[in-house]
Structure formats: structure tokens, C-alpha cells
Amino acid sequence: MKKQWFVAAKKADFNAIAKQFHIDPVLARIIRNRDVKTEEEITRFLNGTIAELPDPFLLPDMERAAAKLYACREKKIRIIGDYDIDGVCATYILYRGLRALGMRSIRRSRTA
């Protein structure tokens, strides 16, 4: 079954939010569409720290994934991404993350 995506249309004064937080109105709309409402929530969304992120081990099977990564730390790893903007960004983020974990034998590849 094919899933259908749609953009939520939450109501807010995007221009006022943009002016108050010195951001583009489009970003104000994106933030509001993610159900971020209060000034405190918007500030945390824009200026949050890594320490404020939810615990990644709340994700299903995260312990198993971490164990697999740890087991592969001495092996060669190839990351394959595509050329669109999210593919390039995701490939780079994964590459930097694996390097930060101490993995050095990483090869980046791209698909068309």
C-alpha cells in the first residue's frame, strides 16, 4: 500500500514568529507545523543542545544497532548515498558520525 504525504497547515502568524526569532517565515511555518508552539519550545527548537535531545536508546532495537556498529569498528564500511540534497547531507552526517566513533576505514560512494 502506497503512503501519501501531505503538508500540515497549522495556523499561526508566521511573519510575527519570524520577526521575533529573526528567522525566515518559511522556517516559522515549518516549526509551527511540527507542533512547536510556545516561545520556550521555539527557542529550544532553534537553540537546543545535544544534551536536550531524547535518549536514542528509546528507539526500537537501538542496543542491537549499537552492538552491530561496535562489532564492525575494525571492518571496512561503505556508505552509499545519492546526489539529491537529502542524500548528500545524510551521507555526510553518517560519515562524520562514524568517524567520530573512531571508525577510519570508511569509503563514501554515490549512486545516480
N, C-alpha and C positions, 0 to 999 in steps of 0.2 A: 504494500500500500504506500503510495507516494504521499509524503508530508507536504503541506502547504505552509509557506511562511507569509506572515503579514506584519506590517509595522503598526505598533500600537499608537493610538492617537490620544495621549493623555493631555488634559487641558492645563495650561499654566501661562503666565506672562513671560514668555521666553526672552523677550527683549529686556525686561526688568532683571531677570536672573542673570542674563549675560552681562548687563551693565554692572550689577552688584559684585559679581565674581570675576569680572574682566575676562570673559570668555566669549566665544562666538555663539550667537543664538542657536546655531545648529547643535553645538555641543550641549547647550542648555536643554534642548529638546531631547537629545539622547539620554542625558542624565535623568530627566523627568520621566521618560518612557521606561526607565529601569526602576521606577518606583522610589527614587530618591527624592524626598520632599522637603525636609526641614533644612534650615541653614546649616545646622550641625552635620547633617547627613551629606549635604553638598560639599561642605568643607572637607569632611573626611574622605569623600569620593575623590576630590581634586588633589588633596594633600596628604593622603593616608600613607602610612609606613608599612613595611613588610611585617612588622610585629603586629599590626592590626588585622592582617589577613586571617581568614578562618584556618583552622588546623587542616592541612592537606590530608591527614590520616582519617578525616571524616568521609573521604571519598571511598566508594566501594573498591576493595582489592588493592588499596594503596600499599599495604605492607608487602603483598606479593610482588607488586611492580617495583618497589624499592629493593627488595631482595634480588630480583632479576637484574636490575641495573648494577647492583653491587657485585653480583656474580660475573658480570660482563666487563668489569673495570679494566681487565688486562687484555681483553679481546679488541679486535678492530671493529669499529662501528661505522656504518654508512648511514647518513641521513639523506633522504630523498625528498625534495620539495619541488614545487612547480614555480612558474615565473610570474604568477599574479601576485598582487601586493600582499595578500594574507599568507600566501605560500612562502614568499621570500622572508617575510617577518617571522613566521612560525619556525622556519628552518634555522634562521639566525638565532632566535631565542633558545631553541633546543640545543643548538651547537654551543652557545655561550653557557647554558646551564650545565651541559655535560662536561665542558672544560672546567667550570667552577667546581665540579665534583671530583676533579682530578683525572678525568679520562683524557688521554692525549692522542690516542690512535683513532681520530675521527676524520672521516672523509665526507665532504659535502658533495652532493650530486643534485642536478635539477632535471626535471622532466619538462617536456614541451607542453 
